[in-house]
Amino acid sequence: MPRLFVALLVFGAVTAFFVFGPSEAEILGQQAAWKNSVSDQFWLALLLFFVVEFVLVGLSVPVGTGLSLIAGVLFGRWYGTLAVSFASSIGALLAMLVARYVLSESLRRRIARRPRWQQILNSLDRGVERDGWFYMLLIRLTPVLPFFGVNLGMGLTRIRAFTYYWATQLGMLPSTFLVVSAGAEVGEISSFRELASLEHLWPLMLLMIVPVVLKLLAGRYLRQGGDDITEGRTVS
């Protein structure tokens, strides 16, 4: 029922946007204006975007996907991927360190009152002890736990900070590239009809396929190790 409600809510919001929202010409015109503004001060805009994403991710604000799309629209596929990859990874490291050294006791008390959360934390502990960086890499490749949930949960394990950082950046790179690429394709269109072409649809198609494939491959390994976080349930 919650998933159905969310699906209906999203469908209703999208429908309302197209019925009552701005016209196609207004949307594309505003997009072009933003891109022109960015091109005039490209490096400053890229730096500002980097700082904003780093801060929001470090504060565990769940805005990663939206910011990745915006990066693709404004900065293109390659610069957008570069900015998002480093900003989100460094922000994730900050969130993990805050969870470890500042919020550890309060997080543990809260988790202890929720058996499901405690079960997930125990799985993270076992995985880190068993496989170290490889487990961290699989967790980032497998889209099961929320991004901010992994940051906070891993802060309560004994994984090394540097290992956490590079495994996070490498593990998130495929999905980051695809989301930013989707934004870059949107940024290049001159009409909504162009989105229906394979030339512009390929990032969205891969974005739906790749996470499923990665979940099947990585999930099987994680289940063999006794972890239950790959069953499609997430921290709520």
C-alpha positions, 0 to 999 in steps of 0.5 A: 500500500505505501508503494502504491500510494507513492506511485499514485502520488508521483503519477498525479504530480507529473500529470498536474505538472503537465496540465497546469504547469508551464508550457514546453516553450517556457520550460525549454526557454528557462533551461536555455537561460540557466545554461547560458548563465552557467556558461558565462561563469562556468568554473565558478558555477561548477565550484558553487554546485560542488560546494552545495552538493557536498554540504547537502550530502554531508548533512544527509539530505536526500537530494543526490539524484536530483542534483545529478540530473541538474549537473547533467543539464547545466555542466554536461556529461563529463564535467557533471559526472566529475563534480557529482562523483567527488562532491557526493563521495566527500560528502558521504565521508563527512556524514560517515565521520559525523556518525562515527565521532559525533552521533554514535551514541545517539544513533546506537540508542535509536537503532537499539529500539528498532529491531529491523535497524539493528538487524541491518547494522549487524549485517553491515558489521559482519560484512565489513569484518568479513570482506572489508573494502569489497563489501563496501563496494558491493553495498554501493553497487547494490541499490538496496539501502538509502544512500544516507542510510549507508553513510550513517550505518557505516559510521558505526562499523570499524571500516577505515575512512579512506577505504570507505571513501574510495570504495564509495566513489568507485561503487557509485560511479556507474549510477552517477554517470548514468543519472548525469548522462540522463540530465545531459540528454535533457539539456540538449533537447529542443523539444520534448518529442526528442526524448522519445528517440534512442539517442536521448533515451539510452541513459534512462534505459540503462538506469533502469537495467543496470541497478537490477543486474548489479543487484542480482550479481552482488545480492547473491554474494551478499546473501551467501555471506548471511546478509539479509539487506539484499531482499529489497527492504530498506531503512525507513 
